[in-house]
Amino acid sequence: MTEKINEVISRNVWKDNQVLRQILGICSSLAVTNLMINSLVMGVGLTFVTAFSSLTISLLRNAIPHRIRMIVQTLIIAAYVILVDIYLKANMVDISKALGPYVGLIIT
């Protein structure tokens, strides 16, 4: 009985800890919070990518085979991240340099 309890605790603390998994997803946002404008642009970019990738995926959900759904979702998210990165490089050069590679981490 004690061994089973130890297994459950170990699994929930280290292997299946949702808090740690969710925090890893916001690493790119945490990395650029040194200035308000950087945080704002990163937040807007993240919102844009999340909203439009969700919209695109929901429109294509019946056309995407179940076997490749995750791959297609990742490709759609990557496409929107690339659009945000191109926009930043074209219109907000200083912010694009400040954000650097962190914009690409939105894909995570």
Secondary structure as UniProt FT lines:
FT   HELIX           2..10
FT   HELIX           11..15
FT   HELIX           18..24
FT   TURN            25..26
FT   HELIX           27..31
FT   TURN            32..34
FT   HELIX           36..60
FT   TURN            61..63
FT   HELIX           66..68
FT   HELIX           69..91
FT   HELIX           93..99
FT   HELIX           100..107
//
